[in-house]
Amino acid sequence: MEYTGSVRTKRGKNGEVSYQIVIEGERDPITGKRMRSYQTVHCKKREAIRLMNQIVAEKNAGTYFKASHLLLRDWLEQWYRDYCTGHLEKTTLASYRDKIEHYINPVLGNIPLGKLTGQDVQQWVNQIARKSPASGNPISPKSVRNVLLVLRPALDRAVDLHFIQENPAARVVLPKRERFHPKVYADVDIWKMLTAAHGTDLYFSLMLALFTGMRRGELIALRWQDVDFQGKKLYVRHSIVSVQGVPEMKGPKTESGKREIALSDRILELLDEQRKRFPRSEYVVCQKNGQPFTPDAFSRKFQRFLSRNHLPHLRLHDLRHASATLMIEHGVDIKTVQSRLGHSDISTTLNIYSHMTEQMNRSAADKLDEVLFSK
């Protein structure tokens, strides 16, 4: 469909006559609404018609551009309302809203769309990497990238609607991401942690986290219906995230996130004890009242336990890395490690645990040396 146009007569309170040029295009593929733009001009009607015909011709030829005076914060609100709400999950919407309000608007929000430059965006990226508008502290390169992943599509849509000629965030140079090296407890520290936890309600949760390598959200979302005692396995089907402080159940991001994890007789015994301890709760890892944890509440509980027992600092997510490291150290092949962790690509597993695979490589060399040069 080509662009079309019309001219409407408008009369002000004082009787002054002006004309509104209405340009109509195709239906928006996301909202289903016909895309329209409006422009009021003060001139004779034939001049308004001439201008309307010129705009229609330029839009159909792909050469039309009119810089928008709409503030970035107002456009982000419109974009969020029309193109995000109703199309994205609650957790994603909450994340977008947080990034817009706490990272983008405080610095860029009052700049008109038509005046926002690539230099503005680059300076903003550099600034939030050094000092977050939300906390005053630096944020990681990954977090900077995630914030930019909200701004970029919003500006892409502004380009599509001819509010701006090009996306000023398209060629931004991001802070260099350092290679991730997981922090892992040594075996002796793991035993200290488990010894300190023994006899507390946290012991079971730590054992299950170390045995399965499940993510924090997956662990607190696990329900008894996901545990197959006869088949000696559990199914990872959901994750719990926090939406405005309320636990929200959602599916995994990728198909590989849905997975089966084999269980041993000893861990099944612990599961059975936990089921008897909380017979009315549908959640395997739960609060004393049987209700699920929010991710942050579960992490705070873990940190208080470490502090109380004078144990080295560790994130709850690091238990997942400890589980993977234990598997690799004790000869479990990397493909099985990938499957249990739910990585969609084995390269992710190899990259994260490259220090471990290097040790495996060295071990392989030693074994080959022993075999080939033993005689």
Buried (B, 14 or more C-beta within 10 A) or exposed (E): EEBEBEBEEEEEEEEEEBBBBBBBBEEBEEEEEEBEBEBEBEEEEEEBBEBBEEBBBBBEEEEBBBEBEBBBBBBBBBBBEBBBEEEBEEBBBBBBBEBBBBBBBBBBBEBBBBBBEBEBBBBBBBEBBEEBBBEEEBBEBEBBBBBBEBBBBBBBBBBEBBBBEEBBBEEBEBBEEEEEEBEBBEEEBBEBBBEBBEEEBBBBBBBBBBBBBBBBBBBBBBBBEBBEEEEEBBBBBBBBBBBEEEBBEBEBEEEBBEBBBEBEEEBBEBBEEBBEEBEEBBBBBBBEEEEBBBBEBBBEBBBEBBEEEEBEEBBBBBBBBBBBBBBBEEEEEBEEBBBBBBBBEEEBBBEBBBEBBEEBEEEEEEEEEEEEEEE
